[in-house]
Amino acid sequence: MFEKLKENPHFKEAVEFLNQKNLYESSYLVGGSVRDILLERELKDIDFAIKGDTIELAREFARKVNGSFVLLDEVFFIGRIVKDYVTIDFAQLRGNSIEADLADRDFTINAMAVTLNLDTLIDPFNGKQDLKNRLIRMVKEENLKADPLRVLRAYRFHATLDFDIEENTREALKRNAHLMKVTARERVKDELWKILSVSESFKTVQLMIEDEIFKAIFKTRDFLEIKPDIETLKTAEEILMNSKKEVKNLSCFKFACLFDFHASELIKQIKPARKEQRFVEDLVEAGVRIRKIETLLDKVRFIREFESILYPALLYGMSKDPLKTSKRWFYDEIEEFYKKVYLKNKKKLPILKGEDIISLGFEPSRLVGEIVERIETLVLAGKISNKEQAIEEIKKRFILK
Ligand code: CTP
């Protein structure tokens, strides 16, 4: 199973380096790497546990191979080397032996190590068996308490690996979830985003709702009962799976699906990037506005306002619609109109400027802006297409002084 790794140039380079440093015997391949190799998944990063000054070693190794060095974690002494998009982590062996190190890890599937000659698997908690049975099992409850984010990591692996959570572990997750309130918010967001990035995340989200995980993550006042809208999330994921289109900021989009009116408040609690906050707010707003579209001009105004997020806004509206996909025609029709009419008409703009309106006898004021906007809307709707028609429209609609 590990044979293939022998050919991996990054692994070879790292092992050679550790050998030169006389650390060959006391270093191991650990954690996610071992798990992913046993699962025959593509290896994303190579994790080593090393007995020594890992920060200094990582710096030296990065210099040697012309990679970049990142100080990943000062508390646990983890140095990261990035080279050719591959990341290699040098983590200091916790405790004084590999067994002690593994005993401190989160789940049995992540608590295995392999010697650098790749001959011996060290698997004190039967992680290999759990991998076979597709089970997420904690190493021990104490470890969840030591780092409560591990509660969320369990659901993350449930989503990304499509594994079940072993029963006792699930009970312990429920018992300890409340400890996450003090976990660094960025870490919580990272895990949540990983969960939501999975194409059928609703399955995991459903479980998280049952286990009251969202209540444990977010602080809410009494009046604010969080009721995640799993149906909307599920509908959005179904549509996305049958579509070739992609949504940028996918996790953020799903977050809005799930929390709707509460989304903008809740996302603030997990330190969003400014554009994430904005995106969620715009989507929720679009969700309200889209349902009020009745006339052609409403449609044009909606598109003008939400053009930069049009596809997610339509998908959001459709997923949230109580009639769900049975009202799909309504949203498809807006998209058709956008592509076939709106974009073509947009090329005609501007046909009239503020100064043209002033020269018709209007005082410079807010009204001028409003008239320009009205004309633009009519052009985009295909109602008028040149300056003469615009002037006629203005004369008809607005009384000149
Ligand atoms: N780990 C842990 N507790 C954490 C984070 C990490 O016990 N809160 C241990 C696990 O053994 C894990 C390893 O450190 O396998 C590496 O962690 P990380 O790189 O964050 O995650 P991976 O398990 O590698 O998963 P992925 O690479 O898919 O994110």
Boltz pocket constraint, residues with backbone or C-beta under 6 A from the ligand:
constraints:
  - pocket:
      binder: B
      contacts: [[A, 30], [A, 31], [A, 32], [A, 33], [A, 44], [A, 45], [A, 47], [A, 104], [A, 105], [A, 106], [A, 107], [A, 110], [A, 111], [A, 147], [A, 149], [A, 150], [A, 153]]
      max_distance: 6.0
